[in-house]
């Protein structure tokens, strides 16, 4: 788990350097990923817990129901969508790295 948190920290730093205007949302997305529930639903939708932990938001077809997404419109990288993007990146890259380490140790 500590390896994934460190990888998440590095990922947020790299993404923030290339997209400084998203730094706050990336950090909040990382917070959601670590400390709030993220649940895959039927039909490919997701439910992501809110920052305050009192509610959650539905993300379906890359559209989030949070007020930030609704205010800014289609394609906006709200913290809930970024939490899913960070999750997907970590799953893909950390799983690949773990598989490579297992192959080397054989």
C-alpha positions as CSV (number, residue, x, y, z in Angstrom):
1,X,0.0,0.0,0.0
2,X,2.8,2.4,0.9
3,X,4.3,1.9,-2.6
4,X,1.0,2.8,-4.2
5,X,0.7,6.0,-2.1
6,X,4.2,7.0,-3.1
7,X,3.4,6.3,-6.7
8,X,0.2,8.4,-6.4
9,X,2.2,11.2,-4.8
10,X,4.6,11.2,-7.8
11,X,1.8,10.9,-10.3
12,X,0.1,14.0,-8.8
13,X,3.4,15.9,-8.8
14,X,4.1,15.1,-12.5
15,X,0.5,15.9,-13.6
16,X,0.6,19.2,-11.6
17,X,3.8,20.3,-13.3
18,X,2.2,19.8,-16.8
19,X,-1.2,21.1,-15.7
20,X,-0.6,23.6,-12.9
21,X,-4.2,24.9,-13.1
22,X,-5.4,21.4,-12.0
23,X,-3.1,21.0,-8.9
24,X,-5.8,21.6,-6.3
25,X,-8.2,19.2,-8.1
26,X,-5.5,16.6,-8.5
27,X,-4.6,16.7,-4.8
28,X,-8.3,16.5,-3.9
29,X,-8.8,13.6,-6.3
30,X,-5.9,11.8,-4.6
31,X,-7.5,12.4,-1.2
32,X,-10.7,10.9,-2.5
33,X,-8.9,7.9,-3.9
34,X,-7.2,7.1,-0.6
35,X,-9.8,8.0,2.0
36,X,-13.3,7.8,0.4
37,X,-15.2,4.9,-1.1
38,X,-15.1,4.4,-4.8
39,X,-17.5,1.8,-6.1
40,X,-18.0,0.4,-9.6
41,X,-21.7,0.1,-10.4
42,X,-23.5,-1.9,-13.1
43,X,-23.3,-0.6,-16.6
44,X,-19.8,0.9,-16.1
45,X,-20.9,3.8,-13.8
46,X,-19.0,4.7,-10.7
47,X,-19.9,6.2,-7.3
48,X,-17.2,8.3,-5.7
49,X,-17.4,9.6,-2.1
50,X,-17.4,13.3,-1.5
51,X,-14.6,15.2,0.3
52,X,-16.7,15.7,3.4
53,X,-17.7,12.0,3.4
54,X,-21.4,12.9,3.7
55,X,-22.5,12.0,0.2
56,X,-21.2,10.5,-3.0
57,X,-21.4,11.4,-6.7
58,X,-22.4,9.3,-9.7
59,X,-20.1,9.3,-12.7
60,X,-21.5,7.7,-15.8
61,X,-20.1,8.0,-19.3
62,X,-17.5,10.4,-18.0
63,X,-20.2,12.8,-16.7
64,X,-20.2,13.6,-13.0
65,X,-23.2,14.9,-11.2
66,X,-21.2,17.2,-8.9
67,X,-21.8,21.0,-9.0
68,X,-18.2,21.7,-10.2
69,X,-18.7,19.5,-13.3
70,X,-22.2,20.8,-13.9
71,X,-21.0,24.4,-13.6
72,X,-18.0,23.9,-16.0
73,X,-19.6,21.5,-18.5
74,X,-18.7,18.5,-20.6
75,X,-15.2,17.1,-20.2
76,X,-14.4,19.2,-17.1
77,X,-11.9,17.4,-14.8
78,X,-13.7,17.6,-11.5
79,X,-11.9,16.0,-8.5
80,X,-14.3,12.9,-8.7
81,X,-13.4,12.2,-12.3
82,X,-9.7,12.9,-11.5
83,X,-9.9,10.4,-8.6
84,X,-11.1,7.7,-11.2
85,X,-8.3,8.7,-13.7
86,X,-5.7,8.4,-10.9
87,X,-7.1,5.1,-9.9
88,X,-7.1,3.7,-13.4
89,X,-3.5,4.9,-14.0
90,X,-2.3,3.3,-10.7
91,X,-4.2,0.0,-11.4
92,X,-2.7,-0.2,-14.9
93,X,0.9,0.8,-14.0
94,X,1.3,-0.7,-10.5
95,X,-0.1,-4.0,-11.6
96,X,2.3,-4.1,-14.6
97,X,5.2,-3.2,-12.3
98,X,4.2,-5.9,-9.8
99,X,4.0,-8.5,-12.6
100,X,7.4,-7.5,-13.9
101,X,8.9,-7.9,-10.4
102,X,7.4,-11.4,-10.1
103,X,8.9,-12.4,-13.5
104,X,12.3,-11.1,-12.4
105,X,12.2,-13.0,-9.1
106,X,11.4,-16.4,-10.8
